[in-house]
């Protein structure tokens, strides 16, 4: 789907309250690839106060298991996507959404929900966009690269999308500090996007 007319705005900011999101999918193309999991981490005053994670039962369980870290048994036992996405939408409410390359996650969810008359309209902050502006000399800005760049502690024992939510929360805080240090303040950093 190319025209996502109700999609929220991309923001440049470092709010105290937001929800980090990340998805697990079998690939990068809605319609060809399937959504197999979603995670969300609610942040209030800079601290995690709640989390949501669920797998989603795909149509092609065998292919999804081969393309992800989940077993066929785990995927077969998962709820169907509308049950999961309804709970996900209730969890995120009207929060600003934060993610690394978050448009990918939002677009996938948007396209799953749109045929059911449900709109994902939340504004969002992309830590990939922020890191590219702050660290233009870095060769790569993948989440793993930025986690390594800032020395963010490794997280274990969580599904991939839940780990990514925690990493992205830490990354946003690190980028905030870098914006203050390198640009002299958040307002000066925001002005870089208006030039």
C-alpha positions in Angstrom: 0.0 0.0 0.0 1.6 3.3 -1.1 -0.9 5.9 0.1 -1.1 5.7 3.8 -3.1 8.9 4.2 -3.8 8.5 7.9 -0.2 7.8 8.9 1.1 10.0 11.7 3.9 12.6 11.4 7.6 11.9 11.7 8.9 14.0 14.7 12.3 15.1 15.8 12.2 15.1 19.5 13.1 13.4 22.8 9.9 13.1 24.8 9.7 11.8 28.3 6.6 9.8 27.5 6.3 7.5 24.5 6.0 3.8 23.4 8.7 1.9 21.6 7.5 -0.6 19.0 9.1 -3.3 16.9 7.7 -6.1 14.8 8.9 -9.6 13.7 8.1 -10.4 10.1 9.2 -13.0 7.6 10.6 -10.3 5.2 10.3 -6.7 4.2 7.2 -6.6 1.8 3.6 -6.5 3.0 1.5 -8.8 0.9 4.5 -11.1 0.2 5.8 -11.5 3.8 4.0 -12.1 7.0 3.8 -10.4 10.4 4.7 -13.0 13.1 5.1 -10.8 16.2 4.8 -7.4 17.8 6.3 -5.8 20.8 5.8 -2.5 22.6 7.5 -0.9 25.6 5.6 1.9 27.4 7.9 4.7 28.7 6.7 7.3 31.2 9.1 10.0 32.5 11.9 8.2 30.8 11.3 4.8 32.6 9.7 1.6 31.3 6.3 1.1 33.0 4.7 -1.6 30.8 5.3 -4.0 28.0 3.3 -5.9 25.4 4.6 -8.8 23.3 2.8 -11.5 21.3 3.5 -13.8 18.5 1.1 -13.9 15.6 0.0 -17.1 13.8 1.1 -16.9 10.2 -0.6 -18.5 7.2 2.6 -20.3 6.2 3.9 -21.6 9.5 6.7 -23.6 7.9 8.1 -20.7 6.0 7.7 -18.3 8.9 9.7 -20.7 11.2 12.5 -20.9 8.6 12.6 -17.1 8.3 12.5 -16.2 12.0 13.8 -17.4 15.4 10.5 -19.0 16.3 9.6 -22.7 16.0 6.7 -24.1 14.1 5.1 -25.1 17.4 5.4 -21.6 18.8 3.9 -20.0 15.7 1.1 -22.6 15.4 0.0 -21.9 19.0 0.0 -18.1 18.6 -3.2 -16.0 18.3 -4.4 -14.7 14.9 -3.3 -11.2 13.9 -6.5 -9.3 14.6 -6.6 -10.5 18.2 -3.0 -9.4 18.7 -3.2 -6.1 16.8 -6.3 -5.1 18.6 -4.5 -5.6 22.0 -1.5 -3.9 20.6 -3.5 -0.8 19.5 -5.2 -0.6 22.9 -1.7 -0.8 24.6 -0.2 2.0 22.5 -3.2 4.3 22.7 -2.4 7.7 21.3 1.3 7.6 22.3 4.1 8.9 20.2 5.8 5.7 18.8 9.5 5.3 18.8 11.5 2.7 16.8 14.6 2.2 14.7 13.5 2.5 11.0 10.1 2.7 12.6 8.3 3.5 9.3 8.8 -0.1 8.3 7.1 -1.3 11.5 4.3 1.2 11.2 3.6 0.6 7.6 3.4 -3.2 8.1 0.9 -2.8 11.0 -1.0 0.0 9.1 -1.5 -2.3 6.1 -2.7 -5.2 8.2 -5.3 -2.9 10.0 -6.5 -0.7 7.2 -8.8 -3.2 5.5 -10.6 -3.6 8.8 -11.2 0.1 9.1 -8.7 0.6 11.8 -6.3 3.5 11.5 -2.8 3.7 12.9 -2.4 7.5 13.2 0.2 7.9 15.9 3.0 10.3 15.4 6.4 8.7 15.5 10.2 9.2 16.1 12.7 7.3 14.1 16.0 6.7 15.9 17.6 5.7 12.6 16.8 9.2 11.2 18.2 10.8 14.3 21.4 8.7 14.4 22.1 9.4 10.7 21.9 13.1 11.3 24.1 13.1 14.4 26.7 10.6 13.3 27.1 11.2 9.5 30.6 9.7 9.6 29.5 6.3 10.6 29.4 3.7 7.8 26.2 2.0 9.1 23.4 3.0 11.4 21.7 -0.3 11.9 20.3 -0.8 15.4 23.1 -3.3 16.2 25.7 -0.7 15.0 24.3 2.0 17.2 24.0 -0.3 20.2 27.7 -1.1 19.8 28.6 2.5 19.2 27.1 3.6 22.5 28.2 0.4 24.4 24.6 -0.4 25.3 24.5 -3.6 27.4 23.5 -6.8 25.7 19.9 -8.0 26.5 19.2 -11.8 26.7 16.1 -13.9 27.4 13.6 -11.9 25.4 12.2 -12.4 21.9 13.9 -10.4 19.2 11.3 -7.6 18.9 11.1 -7.2 22.7 14.9 -6.9 22.8 14.8 -4.3 20.0 12.3 -2.3 22.0 14.6 -2.2 25.0 17.7 -1.4 22.8 15.8 1.4 21.1 14.7 3.0 24.4 18.3 3.0 25.5 19.4 4.4 22.1 17.0 7.3 22.2 18.4 8.3 25.6 21.9 8.1 24.2 21.0 10.1 21.1 19.5 12.8 23.4 22.7 13.0 25.2 24.7 13.2 22.0 22.4 15.9 20.6 23.1 18.0 23.7 26.8 17.4 23.6 27.5 17.7 19.9 24.9 20.3 18.9 24.7 22.4 22.1 21.1 21.5 22.8 18.0 19.8 21.5 16.7 23.0 19.8 20.0 23.3 17.8 19.7 19.7 16.8 16.1 20.1 15.6 17.3 23.1 13.6 19.5 20.8 11.6 16.4 19.2 10.1 14.9 22.5 9.0 18.0 23.6 6.9 
